[in-house]
Amino acid sequence: MAAFAASLVNGNEFNLAQIEQLPDAADRVLCLQLFEYCMTEGLTEDERRDASEAFQPFTEIHATGTRH
């Protein structure tokens, strides 16, 4: 979920199929709502930066070559 959300707020390439693969229905709803908000309302640069910083610790956990 964090990887999808981070790629969405950072403007990176993302795959909507990732949403369907989430095991929790609440997570799927959250990602869909975030996607819809970003596509219809958009984020200011400050909001984009803040969201990116908030997701960074979670995306780093799953970064290639990172072991925890």
Beta strands, then each sheet from edge to edge (+ up, - down):
end
